[in-house]
């Protein structure tokens, strides 16, 4: 249970840090979606750039079977590396944005 709580806290910290990035656009809002009951975590960006609507998910992570599943990573540096840098073993990170077949060729967990 301590591992699960550590993963929850770490994900919230990382997403909170990403949500505070200033894009220099007062019309663009970062929105954190933290479902602590189902262990689903998202960072959305919502707003306007000139006359164009911005609505999209930058990061989406889930915790399943005591592993962190990266469902979507729209960051430049990659959230997997941030997790590793904070002590999460690659065996506890699933690159869910890759097909199950392709995951076996990565250094990360298959499922």
Helices and strands as residue ranges (DSSP letters): H 2-19, E 28-35, E 40-49, E 52-64, E 67-73, H 79-85, G 90-92, E 93-94, H 100-103
